[in-house]
Amino acid sequence: MNAEFHPHEVKDIFRITVVSIVILIVIGFLSTGCTDTCEVDRSYTYFKPVYTTTEEIRSAVAFGTPQSVNQPGKIYFKDGILFINEVGEGIHIIDNTNPSSPRQLSFVTIPGNFDMAAKGNYLYADSYIDLLVFDISNVNDVKMVKRVEGAFQEFANLPFNFDAWSGVVTSYEEASVAEVSEIDCQTGGGGLIYYAVDAESAVGFASGTKFVANTSGAAPATTSADAGVGGSMARFAIYEDFLYTIDASSLYLFDITQLDDPQSGARVDIGWGIETLFPYEDKLFIGANNGMHIYDNANPEAPEHLSTYQHIQSCDPVVVEGDYAYVTLRSGNACQGFTNQLEIVDISDLKNPKSFQTYPMQNPHGLGVDGKCLFICEGEFGLKLFDKTDLTAIDDHLVANYTNMHAFDVIPLNGVLMMIGEDGLYQYEYDCEGKLELLSTIPVLAL
Protein backbone atom coordinates (compact mmCIF):
# COMPACT_ATOMS: atom_id res chain seq x y z
CA MET A 1 0.00 0.00 0.00
CA ASN A 2 1.34 3.45 -0.90
CA ALA A 3 1.89 5.78 2.03
CA GLU A 4 -0.18 8.98 2.12
CA PHE A 5 1.57 11.83 3.90
CA HIS A 6 -0.21 15.01 4.89
CA PRO A 7 1.89 18.17 4.56
CA HIS A 8 2.06 18.61 8.35
CA GLU A 9 3.06 14.99 8.72
CA VAL A 10 5.77 15.27 6.09
CA LYS A 11 7.05 18.29 7.99
CA ASP A 12 7.38 16.26 11.17
CA ILE A 13 9.59 13.66 9.48
CA PHE A 14 12.08 15.63 7.39
CA ARG A 15 14.14 18.71 8.14
CA ILE A 16 16.59 19.64 5.40
CA THR A 17 18.96 22.59 4.99
CA VAL A 18 20.75 24.02 1.95
CA VAL A 19 24.03 22.34 2.82
CA SER A 20 22.45 18.94 3.38
CA ILE A 21 23.68 16.35 0.93
CA VAL A 22 22.48 13.15 2.58
CA ILE A 23 19.82 12.70 5.25
CA LEU A 24 19.94 9.69 7.50
CA ILE A 25 16.70 8.72 9.19
CA VAL A 26 16.76 5.99 11.80
CA ILE A 27 13.55 3.95 11.68
CA GLY A 28 14.68 1.00 13.73
CA PHE A 29 17.55 -0.42 15.70
CA LEU A 30 20.38 -2.31 14.10
CA SER A 31 20.66 -5.87 15.18
CA THR A 32 23.98 -6.95 16.59
CA GLY A 33 23.91 -9.67 13.95
CA CYS A 34 23.41 -7.27 11.02
CA THR A 35 26.00 -7.81 8.26
CA ASP A 36 26.59 -6.86 4.65
CA THR A 37 24.03 -9.47 3.64
CA CYS A 38 21.37 -6.98 4.76
CA GLU A 39 22.00 -4.72 1.77
CA VAL A 40 18.99 -4.25 -0.52
CA ASP A 41 18.18 -2.10 -3.55
CA ARG A 42 15.30 0.37 -3.38
CA SER A 43 13.77 2.87 -5.76
CA TYR A 44 13.27 6.50 -4.71
CA THR A 45 11.46 9.33 -6.44
CA TYR A 46 13.19 12.70 -6.20
CA PHE A 47 11.21 15.93 -5.87
CA LYS A 48 12.70 19.34 -6.59
CA PRO A 49 11.52 22.39 -4.65
CA VAL A 50 9.52 25.02 -6.54
CA TYR A 51 10.20 28.54 -5.27
CA THR A 52 7.86 31.52 -5.21
CA THR A 53 9.19 34.96 -4.37
CA THR A 54 7.91 36.67 -1.26
CA GLU A 55 6.78 39.57 -3.46
CA GLU A 56 4.52 37.24 -5.45
CA ILE A 57 3.12 35.66 -2.31
CA ARG A 58 2.47 38.94 -0.53
CA SER A 59 0.76 40.55 -3.51
CA ALA A 60 -1.62 37.62 -4.00
CA VAL A 61 -3.88 38.22 -0.98
CA ALA A 62 -7.35 39.00 -2.33
CA PHE A 63 -10.98 39.24 -1.23
CA GLY A 64 -13.70 37.81 -3.41
CA THR A 65 -17.03 36.11 -3.78
CA PRO A 66 -17.73 32.64 -2.34
CA GLN A 67 -15.88 29.72 -3.90
CA SER A 68 -16.55 26.01 -3.82
CA VAL A 69 -14.88 24.02 -1.05
CA ASN A 70 -12.36 21.72 -2.70
CA GLN A 71 -9.72 20.72 -0.15
CA PRO A 72 -10.92 21.60 3.36
CA GLY A 73 -8.49 21.80 6.26
CA LYS A 74 -8.87 23.53 9.64
CA ILE A 75 -12.19 24.92 10.86
CA TYR A 76 -12.71 27.75 13.34
CA PHE A 77 -15.91 29.19 14.80
CA LYS A 78 -16.66 32.58 16.31
CA ASP A 79 -19.86 34.51 16.94
CA GLY A 80 -21.96 32.66 14.39
CA ILE A 81 -19.27 32.82 11.70
CA LEU A 82 -17.53 29.66 10.52
CA PHE A 83 -14.10 29.87 8.92
CA ILE A 84 -12.98 26.93 6.78
CA ASN A 85 -9.40 26.74 5.59
CA GLU A 86 -8.92 25.78 1.95
CA VAL A 87 -5.59 24.00 2.32
CA GLY A 88 -2.77 26.29 1.23
CA GLU A 89 -5.15 28.64 -0.58
CA GLY A 90 -7.17 30.74 1.85
CA ILE A 91 -10.28 30.91 4.03
CA HIS A 92 -13.99 30.44 3.33
CA ILE A 93 -16.17 32.74 5.43
CA ILE A 94 -19.60 31.29 6.23
CA ASP A 95 -22.59 32.74 8.07
CA ASN A 96 -23.51 29.90 10.42
CA THR A 97 -26.00 31.68 12.65
CA ASN A 98 -28.51 29.13 11.36
CA PRO A 99 -26.65 25.79 11.20
CA SER A 100 -29.55 24.32 9.23
CA SER A 101 -28.90 26.79 6.44
CA PRO A 102 -25.28 28.05 6.37
CA ARG A 103 -24.53 30.81 3.86
CA GLN A 104 -21.17 31.18 2.16
CA LEU A 105 -20.30 34.88 2.27
CA SER A 106 -16.87 35.24 0.73
CA PHE A 107 -13.45 33.75 0.17
CA VAL A 108 -10.15 35.31 1.21
CA THR A 109 -7.24 34.21 -0.97
CA ILE A 110 -4.19 33.67 1.26
CA PRO A 111 -1.27 31.77 -0.28
CA GLY A 112 0.21 29.25 2.14
CA ASN A 113 -2.64 29.43 4.65
CA PHE A 114 -3.21 26.49 7.00
CA ASP A 115 -4.19 27.90 10.41
CA MET A 116 -6.25 30.68 11.93
CA ALA A 117 -7.65 32.09 15.18
CA ALA A 118 -9.80 35.09 16.02
CA LYS A 119 -10.43 37.53 18.84
CA GLY A 120 -12.70 40.54 18.88
CA ASN A 121 -13.02 41.85 15.34
CA TYR A 122 -9.72 40.42 14.14
CA LEU A 123 -8.72 37.19 12.44
CA TYR A 124 -5.11 35.94 12.52
CA ALA A 125 -3.88 33.65 9.75
CA ASP A 126 -0.60 32.30 8.47
CA SER A 127 0.70 32.87 4.96
CA TYR A 128 3.82 30.73 4.69
CA ILE A 129 6.37 32.61 6.83
CA ASP A 130 4.17 35.65 7.57
CA LEU A 131 1.38 36.33 10.06
CA LEU A 132 -1.59 38.27 8.65
CA VAL A 133 -4.24 40.26 10.55
CA PHE A 134 -7.71 40.83 9.09
CA ASP A 135 -10.48 43.15 10.23
CA ILE A 136 -13.64 41.01 10.26
CA SER A 137 -15.96 43.55 11.89
CA ASN A 138 -17.90 43.42 8.60
CA VAL A 139 -17.67 39.85 7.32
CA ASN A 140 -19.01 41.04 3.98
CA ASP A 141 -16.08 43.42 3.62
CA VAL A 142 -12.99 41.81 5.18
CA LYS A 143 -9.78 43.87 5.10
CA MET A 144 -6.16 43.03 5.82
CA VAL A 145 -4.77 45.50 8.37
CA LYS A 146 -1.29 44.15 9.10
CA ARG A 147 1.34 41.69 7.94
CA VAL A 148 4.07 40.55 10.34
CA GLU A 149 6.79 39.57 7.89
CA GLY A 150 9.01 36.63 8.76
CA ALA A 151 6.97 35.75 11.84
CA PHE A 152 7.63 32.03 11.42
CA GLN A 153 10.90 30.23 10.81
CA GLU A 154 9.03 27.31 9.30
CA PHE A 155 5.65 27.13 7.69
CA ALA A 156 2.84 24.65 7.66
CA ASN A 157 2.66 23.15 4.20
CA LEU A 158 6.19 21.80 3.58
CA PRO A 159 9.22 22.66 5.68
CA PHE A 160 12.00 22.46 3.11
CA ASN A 161 12.87 26.12 2.68
CA PHE A 162 16.25 25.54 1.08
CA ASP A 163 17.19 29.02 -0.06
CA ALA A 164 15.69 32.14 1.44
CA TRP A 165 17.31 34.16 -1.37
CA SER A 166 15.28 32.26 -3.97
CA GLY A 167 12.02 32.72 -2.10
CA VAL A 168 9.71 30.29 -0.36
CA VAL A 169 9.35 26.63 -1.28
CA THR A 170 5.66 26.47 -2.19
CA SER A 171 5.51 23.05 -3.84
CA TYR A 172 7.57 20.15 -5.18
CA GLU A 173 7.78 18.64 -8.63
CA GLU A 174 8.99 15.18 -9.52
CA ALA A 175 12.56 15.29 -10.78
CA SER A 176 13.78 11.73 -11.22
CA VAL A 177 13.77 8.18 -9.91
CA ALA A 178 16.95 6.70 -8.45
CA GLU A 179 18.03 3.27 -7.32
CA VAL A 180 19.75 3.23 -3.91
CA SER A 181 21.48 0.43 -2.03
CA GLU A 182 20.54 0.38 1.66
CA ILE A 183 20.94 -1.61 4.84
CA ASP A 184 17.73 -3.38 5.86
CA CYS A 185 18.10 -6.16 8.45
CA GLN A 186 14.56 -7.44 8.76
CA THR A 187 15.53 -10.17 11.18
CA GLY A 188 17.11 -7.62 13.46
CA GLY A 189 14.01 -5.51 13.98
CA GLY A 190 14.58 -2.93 11.28
CA GLY A 191 17.55 -1.09 9.88
CA LEU A 192 18.66 2.18 8.37
CA ILE A 193 17.14 4.03 5.45
CA TYR A 194 19.10 6.65 3.52
CA TYR A 195 17.38 9.58 1.87
CA ALA A 196 19.73 11.27 -0.60
CA VAL A 197 19.52 14.91 -1.59
CA ASP A 198 21.16 15.94 -4.83
CA ALA A 199 23.18 19.06 -5.54
CA GLU A 200 20.04 20.95 -6.55
CA SER A 201 18.50 20.28 -3.15
CA ALA A 202 15.86 17.83 -4.28
CA VAL A 203 14.49 15.52 -1.65
CA GLY A 204 14.03 11.78 -2.01
CA PHE A 205 10.97 9.84 -0.91
CA ALA A 206 10.19 6.18 -1.36
CA SER A 207 8.57 5.63 -4.74
CA GLY A 208 4.79 5.56 -4.43
CA THR A 209 4.67 8.30 -1.79
CA LYS A 210 1.94 10.82 -2.46
CA PHE A 211 0.88 14.03 -0.78
CA VAL A 212 -2.66 14.76 0.37
CA ALA A 213 -4.38 17.60 2.18
CA ASN A 214 -3.76 18.34 5.81
CA THR A 215 -6.61 17.66 8.19
CA SER A 216 -7.73 18.77 11.60
CA GLY A 217 -9.28 17.99 15.00
CA ALA A 218 -11.74 19.15 17.78
CA ALA A 219 -12.83 22.10 19.89
CA PRO A 220 -10.93 23.55 22.86
CA ALA A 221 -12.49 25.43 25.70
CA THR A 222 -12.49 29.18 25.16
CA THR A 223 -9.56 30.60 27.12
CA SER A 224 -9.99 34.25 26.26
CA ALA A 225 -12.98 36.56 26.34
CA ASP A 226 -14.22 37.29 22.83
CA ALA A 227 -12.11 34.57 21.19
CA GLY A 228 -13.41 31.74 19.02
CA VAL A 229 -12.85 27.98 19.11
CA GLY A 230 -10.78 25.77 16.84
CA GLY A 231 -9.74 22.15 16.63
CA SER A 232 -7.70 19.47 18.36
CA MET A 233 -5.17 19.61 15.52
CA ALA A 234 -5.00 23.39 15.60
CA ARG A 235 -1.61 25.11 15.67
CA PHE A 236 -3.06 28.52 16.55
CA ALA A 237 -4.66 29.36 19.91
CA ILE A 238 -5.51 32.48 21.89
CA TYR A 239 -5.14 32.89 25.64
CA GLU A 240 -6.00 36.25 27.20
CA ASP A 241 -3.90 38.84 25.33
CA PHE A 242 -1.60 36.38 23.56
CA LEU A 243 -1.73 34.48 20.32
CA TYR A 244 0.20 31.20 20.43
CA THR A 245 1.38 29.34 17.36
CA ILE A 246 3.57 26.27 16.89
CA ASP A 247 5.75 24.82 14.20
CA ALA A 248 7.41 21.40 14.34
CA SER A 249 9.64 22.28 17.30
CA SER A 250 8.78 25.67 18.82
CA LEU A 251 6.01 27.69 20.44
CA TYR A 252 5.75 31.31 19.23
CA LEU A 253 4.10 34.06 21.30
CA PHE A 254 2.49 37.23 19.95
CA ASP A 255 1.22 39.98 22.23
CA ILE A 256 -2.20 40.99 20.88
CA THR A 257 -3.10 43.50 23.57
CA GLN A 258 -3.67 45.81 20.63
CA LEU A 259 -5.64 43.39 18.48
CA ASP A 260 -4.75 44.90 15.13
CA ASP A 261 -1.04 45.19 15.91
CA PRO A 262 0.45 41.90 17.19
CA GLN A 263 3.96 42.11 18.58
CA SER A 264 6.34 39.15 18.37
CA GLY A 265 7.24 37.84 21.81
CA ALA A 266 9.16 34.88 23.17
CA ARG A 267 9.94 31.71 21.27
CA VAL A 268 9.91 28.54 23.39
CA ASP A 269 11.78 25.47 22.18
CA ILE A 270 9.57 22.44 22.85
CA GLY A 271 11.32 19.62 21.02
CA TRP A 272 11.05 18.09 17.59
CA GLY A 273 7.79 16.56 16.36
CA ILE A 274 5.18 18.82 17.98
CA GLU A 275 1.88 18.88 16.11
CA THR A 276 -1.06 20.36 17.98
CA LEU A 277 -1.87 23.07 20.51
CA PHE A 278 -4.79 22.89 22.94
CA PRO A 279 -5.33 25.58 25.59
CA TYR A 280 -7.39 24.62 28.63
CA GLU A 281 -7.94 26.99 31.54
CA ASP A 282 -4.47 28.39 32.29
CA LYS A 283 -2.57 25.44 30.80
CA LEU A 284 -1.26 24.58 27.35
CA PHE A 285 -1.34 20.99 26.12
CA ILE A 286 0.97 20.42 23.19
CA GLY A 287 0.61 17.19 21.26
CA ALA A 288 3.75 15.65 19.76
CA ASN A 289 4.31 12.52 17.72
CA ASN A 290 5.76 10.79 20.77
CA GLY A 291 3.81 12.33 23.62
CA MET A 292 2.09 15.32 25.20
CA HIS A 293 3.80 18.36 26.74
CA ILE A 294 2.02 20.26 29.53
CA TYR A 295 2.83 23.93 30.20
CA ASP A 296 1.65 26.20 32.98
CA ASN A 297 0.39 29.38 31.35
CA ALA A 298 -0.44 31.37 34.49
CA ASN A 299 2.07 33.90 33.18
CA PRO A 300 1.02 34.14 29.52
CA GLU A 301 4.28 35.87 28.57
CA ALA A 302 6.39 32.93 29.74
CA PRO A 303 4.77 29.46 29.65
CA GLU A 304 6.51 27.08 32.06
CA HIS A 305 7.05 23.41 31.33
CA LEU A 306 5.40 21.15 33.90
CA SER A 307 5.75 17.67 32.47
CA THR A 308 5.83 15.47 29.39
CA TYR A 309 3.70 12.38 29.01
CA GLN A 310 5.29 9.95 26.56
CA HIS A 311 3.50 7.42 24.40
CA ILE A 312 4.43 5.28 21.42
CA GLN A 313 5.45 6.99 18.19
CA SER A 314 2.26 8.24 16.49
CA CYS A 315 0.56 11.38 15.26
CA ASP A 316 -1.87 12.55 17.90
CA PRO A 317 -4.39 15.31 18.61
CA VAL A 318 -5.20 16.13 22.25
CA VAL A 319 -8.31 17.54 23.95
CA VAL A 320 -8.77 18.14 27.67
CA GLU A 321 -11.70 18.27 30.06
CA GLY A 322 -11.42 18.30 33.83
CA ASP A 323 -8.78 15.91 35.14
CA TYR A 324 -8.40 13.97 31.90
CA ALA A 325 -6.73 14.42 28.54
CA TYR A 326 -8.02 12.47 25.55
CA VAL A 327 -5.47 11.48 22.93
CA THR A 328 -6.01 9.57 19.69
CA LEU A 329 -3.17 7.60 18.11
CA ARG A 330 -3.41 6.29 14.58
CA SER A 331 -1.51 4.31 11.99
CA GLY A 332 -1.15 4.89 8.27
CA ASN A 333 0.54 8.27 8.55
CA ALA A 334 3.98 9.80 8.30
CA CYS A 335 4.62 9.51 12.05
CA GLN A 336 5.19 5.79 11.40
CA GLY A 337 2.82 4.66 14.11
CA PHE A 338 1.15 1.26 14.06
CA THR A 339 -1.46 1.72 16.78
CA ASN A 340 -5.09 2.85 16.45
CA GLN A 341 -6.44 3.75 19.86
CA LEU A 342 -7.96 6.29 22.19
CA GLU A 343 -5.77 6.93 25.21
CA ILE A 344 -7.13 8.64 28.31
CA VAL A 345 -4.51 10.31 30.51
CA ASP A 346 -5.07 11.23 34.16
CA ILE A 347 -3.77 14.81 34.54
CA SER A 348 -5.04 15.46 38.07
CA ASP A 349 -1.36 15.85 38.96
CA LEU A 350 -0.09 17.97 36.09
CA LYS A 351 3.51 17.27 36.98
CA ASN A 352 2.94 13.52 36.89
CA PRO A 353 0.40 12.57 34.18
CA LYS A 354 -0.47 8.87 34.06
CA SER A 355 -2.14 6.55 31.60
CA PHE A 356 -5.69 5.86 32.80
CA GLN A 357 -7.30 3.76 30.07
CA THR A 358 -6.85 2.84 26.41
CA TYR A 359 -9.44 1.71 23.86
CA PRO A 360 -8.88 0.24 20.40
CA MET A 361 -10.18 2.32 17.48
CA GLN A 362 -10.20 1.86 13.72
CA ASN A 363 -8.22 4.90 12.51
CA PRO A 364 -8.96 7.84 14.82
CA HIS A 365 -8.23 11.42 13.74
CA GLY A 366 -9.76 14.49 15.36
CA LEU A 367 -11.86 14.31 18.52
CA GLY A 368 -14.03 16.48 20.73
CA VAL A 369 -15.57 16.37 24.20
CA ASP A 370 -18.65 18.08 25.59
CA GLY A 371 -19.96 16.92 28.95
CA LYS A 372 -20.84 13.24 28.59
CA CYS A 373 -20.27 13.34 24.83
CA LEU A 374 -17.07 12.09 23.24
CA PHE A 375 -16.80 12.44 19.46
CA ILE A 376 -14.17 10.46 17.55
CA CYS A 377 -13.45 11.05 13.86
CA GLU A 378 -12.45 7.69 12.42
CA GLY A 379 -11.28 8.90 9.00
CA GLU A 380 -12.68 6.62 6.29
CA PHE A 381 -14.61 4.73 8.97
CA GLY A 382 -16.81 7.74 9.75
CA LEU A 383 -17.90 9.45 12.95
CA LYS A 384 -18.56 7.92 16.39
CA LEU A 385 -20.31 9.36 19.42
CA PHE A 386 -19.64 7.76 22.82
CA ASP A 387 -21.12 8.38 26.25
CA LYS A 388 -18.03 8.88 28.40
CA THR A 389 -19.75 8.92 31.79
CA ASP A 390 -17.84 5.79 32.77
CA LEU A 391 -14.26 6.27 31.61
CA THR A 392 -13.48 2.64 32.38
CA ALA A 393 -16.07 1.37 29.90
CA ILE A 394 -16.34 3.89 27.09
CA ASP A 395 -16.23 1.18 24.42
CA ASP A 396 -19.44 -0.30 25.86
CA HIS A 397 -21.31 2.96 25.34
CA LEU A 398 -21.28 3.72 21.63
CA VAL A 399 -24.24 6.06 21.15
CA ALA A 400 -24.09 6.62 17.39
CA ASN A 401 -21.89 5.56 14.48
CA TYR A 402 -22.09 7.23 11.08
CA THR A 403 -20.12 5.30 8.47
CA ASN A 404 -21.14 7.06 5.28
CA MET A 405 -18.54 9.82 5.38
CA HIS A 406 -14.82 10.45 5.80
CA ALA A 407 -14.48 12.32 9.11
CA PHE A 408 -11.45 14.40 10.12
CA ASP A 409 -12.33 17.31 12.37
CA VAL A 410 -15.12 18.23 14.78
CA ILE A 411 -16.19 21.23 16.85
CA PRO A 412 -18.97 20.34 19.33
CA LEU A 413 -20.54 23.53 20.64
CA ASN A 414 -23.90 24.31 22.26
CA GLY A 415 -25.63 21.23 20.89
CA VAL A 416 -24.36 21.66 17.33
CA LEU A 417 -21.55 19.52 15.94
CA MET A 418 -19.52 20.99 13.08
CA MET A 419 -17.61 18.26 11.27
CA ILE A 420 -15.20 18.59 8.38
CA GLY A 421 -14.01 15.78 6.15
CA GLU A 422 -13.07 14.90 2.60
CA ASP A 423 -16.73 15.19 1.57
CA GLY A 424 -17.22 18.68 3.01
CA LEU A 425 -18.83 20.28 6.06
CA TYR A 426 -21.52 18.36 7.96
CA GLN A 427 -23.51 19.84 10.84
CA TYR A 428 -25.52 17.85 13.36
CA GLU A 429 -27.80 18.59 16.26
CA TYR A 430 -26.75 16.35 19.14
CA ASP A 431 -27.19 15.40 22.73
CA CYS A 432 -25.49 12.68 24.74
CA GLU A 433 -28.57 10.49 25.00
CA GLY A 434 -28.41 9.25 21.41
CA LYS A 435 -29.44 12.22 19.30
CA LEU A 436 -27.28 12.94 16.27
CA GLU A 437 -29.42 14.49 13.51
CA LEU A 438 -28.06 15.98 10.30
CA LEU A 439 -28.84 19.68 9.92
CA SER A 440 -26.95 20.69 6.78
CA THR A 441 -24.01 20.03 4.50
CA ILE A 442 -21.67 22.06 2.35
CA PRO A 443 -20.26 19.51 -0.09
CA VAL A 444 -16.74 19.41 -1.46
CA LEU A 445 -16.67 20.03 -5.20
CA ALA A 446 -13.80 18.26 -6.90
CA LEU A 447 -11.65 20.42 -9.14
N, C-alpha and C positions, 0 to 999 in steps of 0.2 A: 504493500500500500504506500502511495506517495505521501510524504509528510506535507501538511499544510501549516505554514507559519504565518501568524498575524504579524503586522509590522512591529507592534510593541514586543511581541515574543522574540522576533528576530533580534531586536535591539538588546534584549536581555541575554543573548547568547554571544554575540560578536562585538568586539570593540577594536577598531582598526585605526591606526594612524598613518600619516603620509609615509613615514620611514619604514613601516612594516613591510617585510618581504615574505615572511612565512608566519602563519599563526598556528600555534599548537594548542589544541583543545583536549583536555583529559576527560574522557567519558567513562573511564573505568580504571581499575587497578591492574597493573601488570602482575601476572603470575610469576612466582619465582622460577617456574619451569619454562617460561617463555623463551623461545630460541628463534633463530632465523627462519625456521620452518613456518613461522606465523605470518610471513610476508604474503600479502594478497594484492591484486590489482583492482583498482576501483576507478570508475568514471565520474568526473566532476564537471559541472557546467559553470563557466565563468561569467560573471556579470560585471559590466563596467558602469561606474557611476555617471549619471547625467547631471550636469551642473546647471543651475539657473542663477542669474545674478541677483543680488539683493535688490537692485533697482527694479528689475522686472517683477520680483515678488511683491515689493512694497507698493508698486503702482497698480497692482491688479485687484486691490480691495474694491468691491463694488456693491451697490445696493439695488436690488431689482425685485421683480414680481415673483410670485411663488413658482417653484420648480418641483418636478417630480422627485420623490425620494428614491435613490438608486442604490446607495451603499451606506446604510445607516450605521452610526457609531454610538457615541455617548448621547445620553439624554439628560436634560436638566429642567427643573420645573420651578417657577416662581410666579406668585400672584396671578394664577390663571393662565399664564403664558408658558408654553412648552417649547423648549429649544432642542432641536435634533441635529446632531453633527452629521454632515455628509462627509465621510472619511476623506481627509486631506483637501477638501474643497470649500467648506464653509458651513453655515448654520441656517437651518430652516426655522422660521419663527411662526408659531402656531397659536391661535387663540383657542385655549382649552377650557374656557370658563364653563362650557357645556360639554362634558366628556362624551356625550352621546352624539355630538355633532361638531367635532373640531374643525376650525377654519384655518387654512394655510394663508398667512398674511404676506410673507415676503421671504426672500432668500438673500443672505449676506455672503458674498463671495470672499473667502479668506483662504488664500493658498497656504497649505501646510497646517490646517486647523484640525485638532483632535480633541481638545479639552476646553471646558468653559466653566464659569461660575459667575454668580450675580449677587449684587447687594445694592439696595436702594434702587436708583434709576440707572445703574451702570452694569454692563456685562463685560467680563474679562475673558479673553480668548487668546490662545497661542496661534502664532503664524510662523512656523519653523522656529527660528531663534529669537523672535520678537514676541513681546506681550502687547496686545492691543486692548484699548478701552473704548467701549461704545456707550453712547447715551441712548437708553431705551425708554425714556420717559414717554415717548410717543412711538409705540411699536410699529406704527404705519410709516414712520419717518425716522429710521435709525440712523445715527451719525457716529462716525469715529471721532473721538476727541483727543486721543493720545496714543502714541506708539513708543514703547520702551524698547529701544533697539539693543540687540545683543543681550536680552534678559536671560536667555538660557544657553548653557554651554552645549547641550545636546537637545535634540528635538524628537518629536514623538513618532514620526513615520518610519525613518530609517536612520541609524546613528552614524553612518560612515561618512562623516564630513571631512574628506581627505585634504582639501585645499581651500582654505578660507579665501585665498586670493582669487580663486576661480568662481567663487560663489557657494551656493548651498547645494548639496546633493539632494535632488528632489525625486529621483527615480533611478532605476537600474535597467540596463538593456543587456541581453544575452550577447556575449562576446565570442566564446568558443567552448569546446568540450575537450578536456584533457584526461589522459590516463595517468594515474598516480599509484605507485607502489607504497603500501602501508603495512604497519604491524597490526595484526588483529588476532590475538590469542583467545579464541572462543572458549577453550577449555580452562583458561585461567580467569574467567570472569570479566572479560572485556579486554581492551587494549588501548592503543593510541590512534587518533585520527589526525591527519595533517591537512590543514586547509592552506593552500598556497595562494599568494597574492602576487600578480605579475608586476612588471615595472610601471605599468600604467595604472596601478592601484585598483585593478579589478578584484573582486572577491569570489572565492570558489565555494559553491554549495554542492552537496550530493545531487547527481542528476535525478530529475523527477521532483525536486523541491519546487513548490509554487507558493506565491504570496496571495493572501486573501485579506479582506478588510478586518480592521481591529474591531473588537466588540467590548461590551461593558457590563456593569453589575447592578447594585441595588441602593436603596435610599438611606442616607445617614440622618441622624437627628440634626435639627437645625441648631447650630452653635453660635449664631450671631443674629441679633435682631435685624429684620428686614433682609435676610439672605435667603436664597432658595435651597433646594435639595438636589443632589446628584446621585451617583451610583456607586456600587461597591468596587467597581474598577476605576473610579474616577482618580485623576491625578491632580485635580484642582479642588481646593476646599477653602472655606472662609471661616475664621474664628475671630469674633470681636472685630478689631480694626486691622486684621491681617489677612492677606491672601497667601495661602500656602500652595506650592506646586512641587512636584517631584519629577526627576528624571530617573535613569537607571541606578543612580548611586547617591543622589543628594536631594536634600530638602531645601527649597528656596523660599525665602520670606519677603513679602512686599507689604510695606506699611500703606494701608488704604484709608488712613484717617481722613484725608481729603480724597473722596471716592474717585474723582476724575483725574487724580494725579498720583498714581502709585509710586512709592519710592523703594528702590531695591534695598533690602536689609541683609540679614545674615544668610550664610549658606552653611548648612549642616551636613557633614558627610555621614551617611547612614551605613553604607556598605553595598557592594555590587548586587544587582538582581532585584532591587525594589520595584514594585509594580503598582501598588494601589495605596490610596490615602483615605482614611476614614476618621473624621473627627467625632468624638463623643464626649459630651460634657466638657471638662477641661483637659482632655487627653487626646492624643493622636495615636491612631493604630495604623501602622504602615505594613502592608503585606509585601512579602518578598518571596522569591521562588524557593526559599528553603526555610521560611519561618515568618514570624510576626514580631515587629519591633513596637514597643510601647513607650511613648514619651509623655511626660508630664508637661502640660501646656499652661500651667497656672500663670507663668510669665510668658505671654505670647511672643515677646521679642526674643526669647531664648529657650526653646523647648529643651527639656532635660531627659536624657535617656533613663528609663526605669528598668527595663528588662527586655530580653529577646526570647521568644518561645520558638524553638526549632522543631520542624517537621521534615518529612522526607522531601526530596527534590520534586517540586511541582509548582505550576502556576496557581496562584490562589487569590481570590478576593476575600475580604473580611468585612463583616458587619458586627455591631456590638449592641447589646441591650442588657442593662442591669449588670449582673456579675458574670456574664458569659459573652464570649466572642464566638461567632459562627464562621467557620472557614470551609470553603469547598476546594478540594484538590481533584485535578482531572488529568487524564492521559491524553495522548494524541495531539500534543502541542510541543512548542519549541523548548519548553523547560525540561523535556525528557523525563517526565514523570510517567509512572505506570499504574497509579492508583486513582480510582474514582470513588470519592467518599466525602461525606460531610463530617467535619471534626468540630466538636464543641469543646471550648477551652474555658476552664474556670479561671476568671481574672479577679476574683474577690481580693486576692493579694496581688496587686499589680507588679510587685517586684518578684513574684514567684508564680507565674502562670502555670497551670497544670492541665494536662489532657483530662477531660471529664468523660467524653463518650464519642465513639465514632460509628458512622452508619454507611454502609455501601450505597453508592449511587451509580447511575448509568454513565453520565458524562457531564457532571455539574459545572455550570458557568457562573453567572451572576446569581445573587440571592438577596432576599429582603426579609425583614422581620417587622411585625406590627402586633403587639400584644401577644395573643395566642397563635397568631398566624406566622407561618414560616413558608416563604416562597422559594422554590429552587428552580432555576432555569437549567434544563437538562440538554441544551443544544438541540440536536436533531431528534431527541426523544421527547421534546415538548416542555410543558410547564407543570410543576407539581405544587400543591398546597397541602401543608401538614399542620395539624394541631400540635403545638409544641408545649402544651401544658405539662406533660410528663417528659422531661428531658431524657429519661432513661428508657423511653419506649416510643420515640418519635416515629420509628418505622412502622409501628402498629397503628398509627393514626394518620393515614393518608386520606385527606378530605376530598381532594379533586385531582384529576390527572388529565390534562389536555395533551393529546399526542399528535395533533394535526398541524403543528407549526414547529418552527425552528427558533427556540427561545434563548436569548442572550442576556437581556438586561431588564430589571424591573425596578419601579419606584412605587411602593405601596403607600398611599397617603389619603387619609380621611375617607376610607371606604372605596377608593378608586385605585385600581392597579393599572399603571402604565407600563407596558411591556414592549421592548424592541427586539426584533429578530431579523433574520434574512428576508422574511416575507413583508416586513413593515412594522408599523405601530399598531398594537392591539390595546384596547382599554376595557377593563372589566369592573363591574361592581362586585364587591366581595364582602363577606364577613367570615368569621372563623368557625361557623357552625355548618358550613357546607355550601354556601352561596358563592358562585363564581360565574357571573352572567356577562356575556359579551355586550358591550355598549357601542363600540365603533372600531373601525379600522382605517388606517391610511396605508394602502398597499405600496410595496416597492414596485417600481416600474423598471424593468430591465432595459439597459441602454442598447 
